[in-house]
């Protein structure tokens, strides 16, 4: 699922409880990531991961010639999600800005940790990596953009509807 959609889903779900406690906002945004990954969805392709033949695990090298393009793609995706939230909700108060930040960070953290794990191979992140993979749907729409992209947009629009 794109970061934009993860951010929109987290914002829509946490907005009604944003005033309760910042930590609750973060934890619920984090949970929405894993729950929304269980929905069949489309992902854009990253070109820098390569399968390590010895461990049969995908690894990302920051020295890969296509890493810069992947990094820009992911950065633009996250920025679009934040901009969408900012445009719809607006910075009404300092508390709103804190809520938006916590919802965005919580909803994107699992994918960030996946990247850290695949680049650095930190063993203590292995349980998080396995949990993330277990929560992911087995129905991959990435190879089918004519189905996957409209489905992803529909999920995004539903989240935006509830955010408004």
Secondary structure, DSSP 8 states (H G I E B T S, - for coil): --HHHHHHHHHHHHGGGTTT-HHHHHHHHHHHHHHHHTS-B-----SSEEEETTTTEEEE-TTSTTHHHHHHHHHHHHHHHHHHHHHHH---SHHHHHHHHHHHHHHHHHHHHHHHHHHH--GGGHHHHHHHHHHS-S-B-TT-HHHHHHHHHHHHHHHHHHH-
